């Protein structure tokens, strides 16, 4: 007894397993415009007017935030893969709309040229800066649309620390 209260301790039984409600989360993704009622990813058309790297950054942050939040509630992180799939393909579809092509064309354009089977998208921007002594320096920044496995690994590593 601590401070007049009785403390109960579980000595036997099954371990408690908590999981988020799948359909409720799909309904929330539907309300946000990432998928239809059945969970099929759809394009968010107004995003096609933004720069490519901004679209990729937005979807990476949404996916990482969702994985970071729900990682504690899932005993198996592969449960997150369905929701991350919806978010990822909701990013690829506005890119296809932006460049007036289909999903296959986006995967070919932004995919890894060394590995044509890879679905990891990347985009790079170059910036040339001319200094006062007329030397030109080129800076490069690359953005990647992370895959579901990469996001889960990233979140798991930060949880372990």
N, C-alpha and C positions, 0 to 999 in steps of 0.2 A: 504494500500500500504506500502510495506517495501522497503526501499532503491530504490524507483523508479520503483519497479516491482509489478505487480498486482498479488495478491494471490487469487486463486480460492478455494472455499470451497464447497464441495458437501453437499447439504442440503436434498436431497431426492433421492430415487432410491434403487436399490438392492445392497446388499453387494457384493463386489468383491470376487470371488472364484477362486483360482488358484490351478491347479493340475498338477503333472508331467505327461508326455506322457507315457502311459503304454507300448506301443509297442517299443518305443525308448529305454526304460530301459531294456526290455527283450532282445532287440538286443544287448545292451551293455553287459548284462550278458552272452549272447551267444558268443560275441567276447572274453570275458574273460575266457570262457570255463566252465561256471557253468551250462549251459542248452543248448538244441538244439534250432533251429529256432522257434519252436512252444512254447517254454517255459517249456519243460519237463526237469527236473534236470538230469544231467549226471555225471558220475564219472570223477574226475581228476586223472588219473591213476598214475602220478608221485608222488602224495602225499602219496600213499600207502607205500612208502619206508621210510616215516618219523615216528617219535614216535607218539603214540596216542594223548598224551597231546598237542603236537605241532600242530597236525591237528585240534584239538578242539579249541585251542587258535586262530589259523589263521581264522577259520570260524566265531568264536565269534566276533573277531575284525572287520572283513569285514561286518558282519550283523549289528553290533552296529554303525559302521561308516555310513552305508547306511541309517539306521533308524535315526541317528542323523542329517544327512544332509537333508533328505526328510521330516522329522517331521514338519518343518516349512511350507512346501508347501502343506501339505495335511490337509484338514478340518476334515477328518475322518482318524484316524490312522490305521483303519482296511484295508485301501488301501495298506498299506505296507506289509500286511500279505502274499500276493502272492509272492512278491520278497523275503521276509524272508523265505518262504517255499522253494523256489528254492535253496537258499544258504544253508539252513539247510540240505536238502536231498542230496545236492552235497557234504556235509561233511560225511553223513552216508554211502554213496556208496563207497568212498575210504577206509573207515574203514572195510566195508564188503569185499572188495578186499584184504586188508591187512591180515585179519584173515581167508581168504579163506572160506567165508560163505555168506549167503544172508542177506538182510536188517532185516528180522525177527530175524535171529540169533544174529545180532548186538544189536538189541533192547532188546533181552533176556539177552545177556552177560553183556552189560553196563547199562541196565535199572535199575530202582529202584526195588529192590527185595521186598520191603514192598508193593508196588503198581504195580502189573504187567501190568495194563492198561496205566501206565505213559509212555510218550515218551521222558522223560528227561533222557539224557545220562550222566553218570558220570564215571570217571576213577580216580583211586587213585594210588599214588606211595609212597612207604615207603623207608625211608633211615635210616640206623642204624649208629650211630656215637659212637665210643669207645673213652672215655676220658682217660687222663693219669692215673687216679686211677682205671682203668678197669671197670668203670660203662658204661653200654650201654644205650644210649638214642635213642628212635625211634621217627622220625619226619614223619608226614603224610601230604601230599598235595593232594587235590582233585580238579579236573577240571570238569566243567559241560558244556555240550553243551546246551546253552540257547534256550528256545522255543521262537517262535515269540511274544507271549503275554508277556513273561518276558523281552524281549528286548524293546518292545514298552513301557512297564511300567517303565523300567530303564531310557529310554531316556526322557519320560514324566516327571519323577521326577527331572531329572537334568535340564530340561527346566524351571520348576516351580521355581527353586532357583534363 
